[in-house]
Amino acid sequence: MNIESTIRSVTGVTDIGEPEVVQSLWSGYGSIVRYPLEGWKYSSVIVKHVSPPGAQSHPRGWNTSLSHRRKLRSYQIEAAWYQNYSARCSAESRVGRCFSIEKEGDEIALVLEDLNASGYALRRTQVNDAELEMCINWLAHFHATFLGEECPDLWPVGTYWHLDTRQDELEVLKTEDAALAGIAGELDRLLRASPFQTLVHGDAKLANFCFSKTNDRVAAVDFQYVGGGCGMKDLAYFIGSCLSEDECSARESELLGHYFKQLRAAIDSVRHPVDVGALEADWRSLYPIAWTDFHRFLKGWSPGHWKINSYSERVASNVVCSLNENH
């Protein structure tokens, strides 16, 4: 696949500068590269080039055929997302524009807007309150935009930790936490059973948000695991990605309140005919379920992970007890 030829055909430029590798894709499945341009409306583009390795290598040893198929499928899903849905995102749920999608066997090249060049050049490893709220606002508007949509070319159930795609990790969990493993199917069923389905980003961690230089706007990247689901899956995962266990506990009510205030405003702006009160009641009840569902995955995938903390264990324990009492 000739990437520079693709860029020239899309942009019409003849002068392409020295490419800069931004990062490698997970497990050696390709790279994200910035290409400087001369004589076009944008000064650069980002190319996400998926080129699966011959020998699979995973940082945590998950080199199974299931893992390989899941990753290949995730890049095909991301291409479908950019081709058919991304343009519907508003300024409040900003994503990069997609200029071209090229496919050749398992190889995929996405030619994307360089969000750095468009003013979203900052990344955060920690957030202040304003930055935290900006990301939550993004999620609320994203969820409102796609509320009730059926998107057959995306994951039927979004998120990279979805139970059906994580059976290897479930087997590990059975020896790590049999009680949690025992309710894994029920967690999944409850999240799927919500009558208020939307699209979830599926990997809405802090590292996938790009902040503006003026620090008043945010955009998101990395849509490999976008698909159907309850919005709480994104919210719980995001909060867990950037707050300490004490903050997760102390600010749970406040952050849920902020999210639903934004969601109500966003649903109103898109004029969606949904019973917002019923939606909020349903999703609030599913917040601990969504938190426990990710905890279920994490404990099987990497039992020593730093996110396995006392808050997550307490939430999961309460959910386990509640579900067992009801059966």
C-alpha positions in Angstrom: 0.0 0.0 0.0 1.5 3.3 -1.1 0.5 5.8 1.6 2.0 8.9 0.0 0.3 8.2 -3.3 -3.0 7.9 -1.4 -2.4 11.3 0.3 -1.6 12.9 -3.0 -4.8 11.6 -4.6 -6.9 12.8 -1.7 -5.3 16.3 -1.2 -3.9 17.1 -4.6 -0.6 18.2 -3.0 2.7 17.3 -4.7 5.0 18.2 -1.7 4.8 15.9 1.3 7.3 16.5 4.1 9.2 14.0 6.2 6.7 11.7 8.0 6.8 11.6 11.8 5.7 8.4 13.6 3.4 9.5 16.4 3.0 6.1 17.9 2.8 2.4 17.1 -0.5 0.6 17.3 -1.1 -1.9 20.0 0.8 -5.2 19.7 2.6 -4.1 16.5 -0.4 -3.9 14.3 0.8 -0.8 12.5 1.4 2.9 13.2 0.0 6.4 13.4 2.0 8.8 11.3 1.9 12.5 10.7 2.6 13.7 7.2 3.4 17.5 6.7 1.8 19.0 3.6 2.5 22.0 1.4 -0.2 23.8 -0.6 -3.4 22.4 1.0 -6.0 23.7 3.4 -4.5 21.6 6.1 -0.8 21.7 7.0 -0.7 18.0 7.8 -2.7 14.8 8.0 -2.6 11.8 10.3 -2.5 8.4 8.7 -3.6 5.4 10.9 -2.0 2.6 9.0 -3.1 -0.9 10.1 -0.6 -3.5 8.9 -1.0 -6.7 11.0 2.3 -8.5 12.0 3.2 -11.9 10.8 4.0 -13.0 14.4 1.7 -11.7 17.0 3.1 -10.0 20.0 1.1 -8.8 22.9 2.4 -6.8 25.9 0.6 -8.9 28.4 0.9 -12.3 26.6 -2.5 -12.5 25.0 -1.4 -13.9 21.7 -4.5 -16.0 20.9 -6.3 -16.3 17.6 -9.3 -14.8 19.3 -7.3 -11.7 20.2 -6.0 -11.4 16.7 -9.4 -11.7 15.1 -10.8 -9.1 17.6 -8.1 -6.6 16.7 -8.5 -7.0 13.0 -12.3 -6.6 13.4 -11.7 -3.5 15.5 -9.9 -1.7 12.7 -12.6 -2.6 10.2 -15.2 -1.2 12.7 -13.2 2.0 13.0 -13.1 2.4 9.3 -16.9 1.9 9.1 -17.3 4.5 11.9 -15.4 7.1 10.1 -17.0 6.4 6.8 -20.6 6.3 7.9 -21.1 8.0 11.3 -18.3 10.4 12.3 -19.5 13.4 10.3 -22.7 13.4 12.4 -20.8 14.4 15.5 -21.3 18.0 16.5 -18.8 20.5 17.8 -19.7 19.4 21.3 -18.6 15.8 20.5 -15.7 16.8 18.2 -13.9 14.1 16.2 -11.3 14.4 13.5 -12.5 14.5 9.9 -11.8 11.4 7.7 -10.5 12.3 4.2 -9.9 8.8 2.9 -10.1 5.1 3.7 -8.0 2.6 1.8 -8.1 -1.2 2.2 -5.9 -3.9 0.8 -6.5 -7.3 2.4 -6.1 -6.9 6.1 -4.3 -3.6 5.6 -6.2 -0.4 6.2 -5.1 3.3 5.9 -7.3 6.0 7.4 -6.3 9.5 6.3 -7.5 11.7 9.1 -7.5 15.3 10.2 -4.5 16.2 12.3 -6.2 17.4 15.5 -3.0 18.9 16.7 -2.9 21.2 13.7 -6.6 22.0 14.2 -5.9 23.4 17.6 -6.3 20.3 19.8 -2.6 19.7 20.5 -2.7 19.1 24.3 -2.9 15.7 26.0 -3.4 15.2 29.7 -2.3 12.6 32.2 -4.3 14.4 34.9 -7.2 16.7 34.7 -8.6 19.7 36.6 -12.3 20.1 37.2 -12.9 22.0 34.0 -11.1 19.5 31.9 -12.9 16.6 33.6 -16.3 18.3 32.9 -15.3 18.9 29.2 -14.8 15.2 28.6 -18.0 14.3 30.4 -19.8 16.9 28.3 -18.3 15.2 25.2 -19.6 11.9 26.2 -23.1 13.2 27.0 -23.4 14.9 23.5 -22.0 11.8 21.8 -24.5 9.5 23.5 -27.4 11.9 22.8 -26.5 12.1 19.1 -26.7 8.3 18.6 -29.5 7.5 21.1 -31.7 4.7 19.8 -29.7 4.2 16.6 -29.1 0.8 15.1 -25.7 0.6 13.4 -25.2 -2.9 11.9 -21.7 -2.2 10.6 -20.4 -1.3 14.1 -19.9 -3.6 17.1 -23.3 -4.9 18.3 -22.0 -4.3 21.8 -19.4 -1.7 22.1 -16.3 -1.5 24.4 -13.1 -3.6 24.1 -13.9 -5.5 27.3 -17.3 -6.9 26.2 -17.8 -10.4 27.7 -18.4 -12.2 24.4 -15.0 -11.1 23.1 -13.2 -11.8 26.4 -13.7 -15.5 27.2 -10.0 -16.0 27.7 -10.0 -13.4 30.5 -13.1 -14.9 32.0 -11.3 -18.2 32.4 -8.5 -16.5 34.4 -11.1 -14.6 36.5 -12.7 -17.9 37.6 -9.5 -18.6 39.6 -9.0 -15.0 40.7 -12.6 -14.2 41.8 -15.1 -17.0 41.3 -18.0 -14.9 42.7 -17.4 -12.1 40.2 -17.0 -14.6 37.4 -20.3 -16.2 38.4 -22.2 -13.0 37.7 -20.3 -12.0 34.5 -23.2 -13.1 32.3 -25.8 -11.3 34.3 -23.8 -8.0 34.2 -23.7 -8.3 30.4 -27.4 -9.2 30.2 -28.4 -6.2 32.4 -26.4 -3.7 30.3 -27.8 -5.1 27.1 -31.3 -5.1 28.4 -31.5 -1.4 29.0 -34.2 0.0 26.7 -32.1 3.1 26.2 -29.2 2.0 23.9 -26.9 4.4 22.2 -23.4 4.3 20.7 -20.6 4.1 23.2 -17.1 5.2 22.3 -15.8 2.0 23.8 -12.4 3.2 24.9 -13.1 6.6 26.4 -10.0 6.9 28.6 -8.3 10.2 29.2 -5.5 9.4 26.8 -8.0 9.4 23.9 -9.1 13.0 24.5 -7.3 15.9 22.8 -7.5 19.3 24.5 -7.4 22.7 22.8 -4.6 25.1 23.4 -7.1 27.5 24.9 -8.2 24.6 27.2 -11.9 25.2 26.5 -12.6 22.5 23.9 -11.9 18.8 23.6 -12.0 16.2 20.8 -11.8 12.4 20.9 -9.8 9.8 18.9 -9.6 6.0 18.6 -12.9 4.5 17.6 -12.0 0.8 17.3 -14.5 -0.3 19.8 -17.4 2.0 19.1 -20.8 0.1 19.2 -24.1 -0.3 20.9 -24.5 0.1 24.6 -25.6 2.0 27.7 -23.8 5.3 28.1 -22.7 4.4 31.6 -20.1 2.1 30.2 -18.2 5.0 28.8 -18.8 7.2 31.8 -17.6 4.7 34.4 -14.6 3.7 32.3 -13.6 7.4 31.8 -13.9 8.4 35.4 -11.9 5.4 36.4 -9.2 6.4 33.9 -8.4 9.7 35.5 -9.4 9.8 39.1 -8.0 8.2 42.2 -10.1 5.6 44.1 -10.9 8.2 46.8 -12.0 10.7 44.2 -14.1 8.1 42.4 -15.9 7.5 45.6 -16.2 11.0 46.9 -17.3 12.5 43.5 -19.5 9.8 42.2 -22.8 11.6 42.9 -21.5 15.0 41.7 -20.1 13.6 38.4 -23.2 11.6 37.6 -25.3 14.7 38.3 -23.1 16.7 35.9 -23.3 14.0 33.2 -27.1 13.8 33.3 -27.5 17.6 33.3 -25.4 17.7 30.1 -27.3 14.7 28.6 -30.6 16.3 29.2 -29.4 19.5 27.4 -27.9 17.4 24.6 -31.0 15.4 24.1 -33.1 18.5 24.0 -30.7 20.0 21.3 -31.1 17.0 19.0 -34.9 16.9 19.7 -34.9 13.3 20.5 -38.4 12.1 21.6 -37.2 10.1 24.6 -38.5 10.0 28.2 -35.4 11.6 29.7 -36.5 10.9 33.3 -36.9 7.2 32.6 -33.6 7.1 30.8 -31.8 8.8 33.7 -33.3 6.4 36.3 -32.4 3.4 34.2 -28.8 4.5 33.5 -28.2 5.6 37.1 -29.1 2.1 38.2 -26.7 0.7 35.7 -23.7 2.8 36.7 -22.4 0.3 39.3 -23.2 -2.5 36.9 -21.1 -0.9 34.2 -18.3 -0.2 36.7 -18.3 -3.9 37.8 -18.4 -5.1 34.2 -15.1 -3.4 33.5 -13.7 -4.5 36.8 -14.6 -8.1 35.8 -12.6 -7.8 32.6 -9.6 -6.1 34.2 -9.3 -8.6 37.0 -9.1 -11.4 34.5 -6.9 -9.6 32.0 -4.3 -8.2 34.4 -5.0 -9.3 38.1 -2.3 -6.9 39.4 -3.5 -3.8 37.5 -3.4 -0.5 39.4 -7.1 0.2 38.7 -8.1 -2.8 40.8 -8.5 -0.8 43.9 -10.6 -0.7 47.1 -13.4 1.4 45.5 -13.8 -0.9 42.5 -13.7 -4.0 44.8 -16.4 -2.4 47.0 -18.6 -1.5 44.1 -18.2 -5.0 42.6 -18.8 -6.7 46.0 -22.1 -4.8 46.5 -23.2 -5.7 43.0 -22.4 -9.4 43.5 -24.3 -9.4 46.7 -27.3 -7.6 45.2 -27.5 -9.9 42.2 -27.1 -13.0 44.2 -29.8 -11.9 46.6 -32.2 -11.5 43.6 -31.7 -15.0 42.3 
